[in-house]
């Protein structure tokens, strides 16, 4: 049986960058502690890599996956983030149900 984090994961999408294609996923999770809230996180990895880089924003996840220094904000990074957000909006429109939102309190 898959965990709840897997059920709340977007479909992987590939964003093109000058440093090669980057796979990007957005997932929703929460800790096992009582009363914890659902949190969104972004996961990114360059093609050919096994490890995912986790971050709270798409920009930060892509920056870490492409090994950019923290202060750098090149124009292609902004374009890659915009492309990924457009793709995820399109995915959300295609998928009417929200696996995490249908939870019954109790």
DAQUI-V822222 format. One record per backbone hydrogen bond with DSSP energy under -1.0 kcal/mol. NH is the residue of the N-H (numbers start at 1). CO is the residue of the C=O. If there is no record, write none. Layout:
<<NH;CO> <NH;CO>>
This chain:
<<7;3> <8;4> <9;6> <10;26> <13;24> <15;22> <20;17> <22;15> <23;45> <24;13> <25;43> <27;41> <28;8> <29;39> <36;33> <39;29> <41;27> <42;55> <43;25> <44;53> <45;23> <47;21> <49;46> <53;44> <55;42> <61;57> <62;58> <63;59> <64;60> <65;61> <66;62> <67;64> <68;63> <72;69> <78;74> <79;75> <80;76> <81;77> <82;78> <83;79> <84;80> <85;81> <86;82> <87;83> <88;84> <89;85> <90;86> <91;87> <92;88> <93;89> <94;90> <95;91>>
